[in-house]
Every structure is written in C-alpha cells, then in structure tokens.
Amino acid sequence: MTLLRPVRFSDVPTIIAIENSCFESPWEPDIFETLAGWDGEVKLADSGIAFMRVADEEDDVVGYIIWMVHLDKSRGHIANIAVTEEHRGRGIGTSMLKHAFDNLRTREIPRCSLEVRESNHAARRFYEKAGMTPSGRVRDYYSNEDAITYSIDL
Ligand SMILES: CC(C)(COP(=O)(O)OP(=O)(O)OC[C@H]1O[C@@H](n2cnc3c(N)ncnc32)[C@H](O)[C@@H]1OP(=O)(O)O)[C@@H](O)C(=O)NCCC(=O)NCCS
C-alpha cells in the first residue's frame, strides 16, 4: 500500500538518487534537505509556501512531489514530481498530483500550473490525463529546450 506523508530527513538520500535518475538537470540536494528539515512545509521569504510529500511503500520512498502556493494566493505551482521507474504506471503519480490539488483547494487557490519539457511526452500525457491543459510555451526555459506550461482550474 502506498502512503503519502511529509518528507523526513532520512528520506533525502533516496530522494536524491531518484532525482538524479529521473532528470537531466537534477535539483541540488539542499532544497530537499531544507524541506525535510521543516517536515515538508517551508515559508519562502518573498514567494509563498513550498510543500513536499513522499510516496512511501513499506518504508521505501518510491516518489515525491513538491508544490507551491504563491504569496498572493492567486495560484499554485507544481515544482517537481517523480516516481521511480519500477513503480511507474500504478497511479502513484496521479495520487500525489491529486493530493497537491486537494491541498490547494482547501486553501481556496483557484488555479494550478507547471512547466514541462516539450519532449517529455510521458509527463505531458500524465498531466493531460489528470485534467490539465497546455496553456503556453516558455522559450529556452531549460536552457536547451522550451517548456510547455500546463494549468488547471481547481
Ligand atoms: C510523470 C510521472 C511522475 C508519472 O508517474 P506515474 O506514477 O507513472 O503515473 P500514473 O501511473 O499515475 O499515470 C497516470 C496516467 O498518466 C499517463 N502516463 C503515465 N506514464 C506514461 C507514459 N510513459 N506514456 C504515456 N502516458 C503515460 C497515462 O495516461 C496514465 O494513465 P493509464 O495508466 O491509465 O494509462 C513519472 O513518469 C515520472 O516520474 N517521470 C520522470 C520524472 C518526470 O518526468 N517528472 C515530470 C517533470 S515535469
């Protein structure tokens, strides 16, 4: 059974390994360490609040999600989501995404958006299946590639 829970400091090495295996330009470990140090909820000085939850299967972290609420509460933002390759295709990504949407709804945030690499067809299909729609393009967002922005009205 998969449980979604706040990130712990002891999860960080596994998270870093998943991050490095999933992304061409992985995030620096200190971001995960900071979120773990604050039980997955960090107030950002000038931009809002960041949240992190992990998908836990019998004490193994098999995925994680990070989302943000902007300071003016106008929208939420999915900042990072990943599931280990061997645990994909079982709905874990969807349950993490829906958890973030529900959290935003309880805060009365009307909209959520994100950026994804144009070539990341699996993730784009995943977001579309969750009800998100393409809303724009950011040129060279990833330095070597455009981002497609997706959004959803909550
Ligand atoms: C994107 C990701 C988080 C999806 O996680 P997941 O747990 O496998 O997703 P789910 O099992 O909930 O999939 C839900 C739907 O998304 C779509 N989907 C997921 N993976 C897909 C793939 N490889 N190809 C096409 N569609 C896919 C399907 O429609 C799927 O529904 P179905 O199983 O009924 O067909 C996972 O593939 C991942 O970690 N990828 C690497 C990291 C990444 O790219 N993150 C996004 C950065 S913007």
The ligand as a MOL file (V3000), in Angstrom:
LIG
                    3D

  0  0  0     0  0            999 V3000
M  V30 BEGIN CTAB
M  V30 COUNTS 48 50 0 0 0
M  V30 BEGIN ATOM
M  V30 1 C 5.4250 11.5880 -14.8600 0
M  V30 2 C 5.4330 10.5400 -13.7380 0
M  V30 3 C 5.5640 11.2680 -12.3960 0
M  V30 4 C 4.1000 9.7650 -13.7840 0
M  V30 5 O 4.0340 8.9010 -12.6550 0
M  V30 6 P 3.2200 7.5100 -12.6710 0
M  V30 7 O 3.0580 7.0740 -11.2580 0
M  V30 8 O 3.8610 6.5590 -13.6060 0
M  V30 9 O 1.8280 7.9910 -13.2880 0
M  V30 10 P 0.3980 7.2400 -13.2210 0
M  V30 11 O 0.6110 5.7680 -13.0660 0
M  V30 12 O -0.4380 7.9310 -12.2040 0
M  V30 13 O -0.1510 7.5310 -14.6960 0
M  V30 14 C -1.3910 8.1710 -14.9380 0
M  V30 15 C -1.5860 8.3730 -16.4230 0
M  V30 16 O -0.5260 9.1650 -16.9810 0
M  V30 17 C -0.2540 8.7100 -18.3320 0
M  V30 18 N 1.1230 8.2040 -18.4080 0
M  V30 19 C 1.9490 7.9230 -17.3790 0
M  V30 20 N 3.1410 7.4800 -17.8640 0
M  V30 21 C 3.0360 7.4750 -19.2060 0
M  V30 22 C 3.9210 7.1120 -20.2670 0
M  V30 23 N 5.1750 6.6660 -20.0160 0
M  V30 24 N 3.4970 7.2480 -21.5420 0
M  V30 25 C 2.2570 7.7240 -21.8150 0
M  V30 26 N 1.3650 8.0700 -20.8410 0
M  V30 27 C 1.7570 7.9390 -19.5610 0
M  V30 28 C -1.2490 7.5910 -18.6390 0
M  V30 29 O -2.3700 8.1680 -19.2360 0
M  V30 30 C -1.5760 7.0800 -17.2250 0
M  V30 31 O -2.8460 6.5220 -17.1680 0
M  V30 32 P -3.0730 4.9490 -17.5410 0
M  V30 33 O -2.0920 4.1800 -16.6830 0
M  V30 34 O -4.4880 4.7200 -17.1810 0
M  V30 35 O -2.7750 4.8340 -18.9950 0
M  V30 36 C 6.5840 9.5130 -13.9370 0
M  V30 37 O 6.5440 9.0220 -15.2610 0
M  V30 38 C 7.9740 10.0760 -13.6910 0
M  V30 39 O 8.4610 10.1100 -12.5580 0
M  V30 40 N 8.6740 10.5130 -14.7510 0
M  V30 41 C 10.0390 11.0270 -14.6210 0
M  V30 42 C 10.0700 12.3730 -13.9450 0
M  V30 43 C 9.2760 13.4060 -14.7170 0
M  V30 44 O 9.3220 13.4850 -15.9460 0
M  V30 45 N 8.5490 14.2450 -13.9530 0
M  V30 46 C 7.7390 15.3210 -14.5240 0
M  V30 47 C 8.5870 16.5250 -14.7060 0
M  V30 48 S 7.6810 17.9130 -15.3630 0
M  V30 END ATOM
M  V30 BEGIN BOND
M  V30 1 1 1 2
M  V30 2 1 2 3
M  V30 3 1 2 4
M  V30 4 1 2 36
M  V30 5 1 4 5
M  V30 6 1 5 6
M  V30 7 2 6 7
M  V30 8 1 6 8
M  V30 9 1 6 9
M  V30 10 1 9 10
M  V30 11 2 10 11
M  V30 12 1 10 12
M  V30 13 1 10 13
M  V30 14 1 13 14
M  V30 15 1 14 15
M  V30 16 1 15 16
M  V30 17 1 15 30
M  V30 18 1 16 17
M  V30 19 1 17 18
M  V30 20 1 17 28
M  V30 21 1 18 19
M  V30 22 1 18 27
M  V30 23 2 19 20
M  V30 24 1 20 21
M  V30 25 1 21 22
M  V30 26 2 21 27
M  V30 27 1 22 23
M  V30 28 2 22 24
M  V30 29 1 24 25
M  V30 30 2 25 26
M  V30 31 1 26 27
M  V30 32 1 28 29
M  V30 33 1 28 30
M  V30 34 1 30 31
M  V30 35 1 31 32
M  V30 36 2 32 33
M  V30 37 1 32 34
M  V30 38 1 32 35
M  V30 39 1 36 37
M  V30 40 1 36 38
M  V30 41 2 38 39
M  V30 42 1 38 40
M  V30 43 1 40 41
M  V30 44 1 41 42
M  V30 45 1 42 43
M  V30 46 2 43 44
M  V30 47 1 43 45
M  V30 48 1 45 46
M  V30 49 1 46 47
M  V30 50 1 47 48
M  V30 END BOND
M  V30 END CTAB
M  END
